[in-house]
Structure formats: C-alpha cells, structure tokens
C-alpha cells in the first residue's frame, strides 16, 4: 500500500514556512504521494482567501504536492473542532497513511498526552469549561485556563493556536477510528506567518514583499498576477455592504437560525447592523471577552452565505465528498485509486450533481458554489459567477 502524506492548510498565502513543513514531513516518512486538503475561497479566521482556490491549487502543485483537495466551505469556516473533523473525514477516504501538521511544541507525544489527560478527566474538564464560559470567557480562553488548571504539572505551554488545532486533528483521528499516523513539525520563528504577510500586503505594494523573500517565487508570481488582473481580495471589508445589507434584512427569528451566535448577543447583532455601515465598526461593537474576533467574522460569513444551524449540524454528521481541484501527472494514479474506492469523488461538479442522490452532500456543494459566486463579487475586474462549473481540474505535468 502506498504511503500517502496529507497536510491540511489554508495557504493564505503559501510561504517558505509551508514549504519547509512539506519538505520536512516528506523527509520523515518518504511518502509516495503528497496531498493537501485546503480551505477554499473563505478561511477559518472568517476571512476571504487573498486569491481563489484554483490559484492556491496552482501554487500547491508547483510547490511539490501531487493532489489538491478542497475542504468544503462549511468546514473551512467552522470552529477548530468541525474544521478538523471535516478534513480528517476526507483524509480517511483517500487512505492517508500519515497526517502532518505544524505545531508550536513539535512533539506528538506531548499532544497525545494532553488528549489522553482530557479523555481521562472528561467530566471534570467539561464541567470546568462550562464554568469558564459562564464567567464570560471565549471558548479558546476557557480551554486554555482549564487545561492549565488541570494539567499544569503534566504539560506546559501547550495552549497555543497550532497545538490546539493539532489536538483537534488527533481527537478526530481517534473518534473516526482512523488508521492515520499523525506526525508534527515544529513551527520555526525563522519564517514569517501568513497573517503577518497579509497585514504587510494590505499596506504595501506586492513588489515590496518580494524584497523580503518570505514567499517562494511561484507563490509570488501567481499572487502578483491575480493582483494585476483584479482578482485579489484584501479582507472581509470587501463584503461589508453585502454583510450589513443582509443583516439589516434579517429578523431576530432569522438570526436565531444562524450558527454560533450567543443568545445574549442576538439583539446586539441586529441593533449594531442598524446603526453602522462599516464591518470594522460592526466587529468592534460586538467583540468582548466572551467572543473572539475570528468567531464574529465566521458568524458574519454564515450570514453572508446563508449557512444555517441545520447546515452546520448536517456537516457534523455526514461524510463529505472528495472535491479534487488539481493534480499532477503522478497524482492521476492516486486519483484513479480514489475513484475506484469512493462514490463521492468530484472532478466535475455537473457530473456529480447529475448522479448524486444524497441531499445532504448536494446541500454542502450548493454552499461551496454560492461561496465562490459571493467571493468573486469583490473582484475589481471580470467578476463572474458559476466558476465551479466552468473552471476545469488544474493539471500540472
């Protein structure tokens, strides 16, 4: 059986740290195939991707991956738990042998130990999480406090963003009875993060980024071309009129059907939208100790994309399709293998829709298609809809 290395990422944008992670992972396991499952046009921080999913696919393939699979939008803009769960369910279907993720600790045993400690103390852990949430803490903060209180003598400095996401991957591997072997690569301070690169790009010309030598030439070239053709999205601000318009149109009953809005903030979401016309002001007015900016931004995307609580629950209880965005010549062999074993492989959206009888999967795909149509609204030039039908599978020789 082939060794299949899978990496789950946003690549927003792909930088030298990502390249290091992929190469280091390959050194560790000598994979036959390297696959990445990527967030599409919107990402987990509740923001648009700076370039669309097909452009990210071109970058990933030219960087050494053999196949790029899209993480359905509903997972890519979910909480860390559902994000990880959706991605792992896809990784299981393509017979991933090894999942690699970056972490601050760089030690899989430490992460496994924390997961085991939580499992062994699940009732007390859950009780304390509820207590910290009731005190007004956000979920990530509550998690940090409780892990520190319960397990400080056993683990130190584990509550960092990539460690926490790693724990979610490990939990999903366990919960799905997966045969995947997880590995982790320690994140290096040598590489500038994606968030810092995006912040730099918002204030500077991309040519200035080239001088810093923080992203590979292939990534720079594709991003630069997208800026030139007007297909580059800076931030959620690009959709602020659409978001505020939709919010103003909604009733309180409508808002009750949007995932993740705390009950005590329902009225505030409505009243704030009625008194401002800036997404920045909207976020600042809603943000407090109990709700992070990323969570608010994800909620705004649910509102913008029409994602309901029923949609979110569906995503937690279904095995998603495998939407392949691109492949190399080598990757086509893996594609054939997946095709033979999975009835829910998508290389053509139209063909899948014509043959799929699963209403839940069709609803998930409907969200993906609408997300693309909304995403292109922010293009400066040549904004088009229906790209999920008209864009062909990316192939690299």
Secondary structure, 3 states (H helix, E strand, C coil): CCCEEEEEECCCCCCHHHHHHHHHHHHHHCCCEEEEEEECCEECCCEECCCCHHHHHHHHHHCCCCEEEEECHHHHCCCHHHHHHHHHHHHHHCCCCEEEEEECCCCHHHHHHHHHHHHHCHHHHHHHHHHHHHCCCCHHHHHHHHHHHHHCCCCCCCCCHHHHHHHHHHHHHHHCCCCCEEEEEECCCCCCCHHHHHHHHHHCCHHHHHHHCCCCHHHHHHHHHHHHCCCCCCCHHHHHHHHHHHHHHCCHHHHCCCCCCCHHHHHHHHHHHCCCCCHHHHHHHHCECCECHHHHHHHHHHHHHCCCHHHHHHHHCCCCCEEEEEEECCHHHHHHHHHHHCCCEECCHHHHHHHCCCHHHHHHHHHHHHHHHHHHHHCCCCCCCCHHHHCCCEEEC
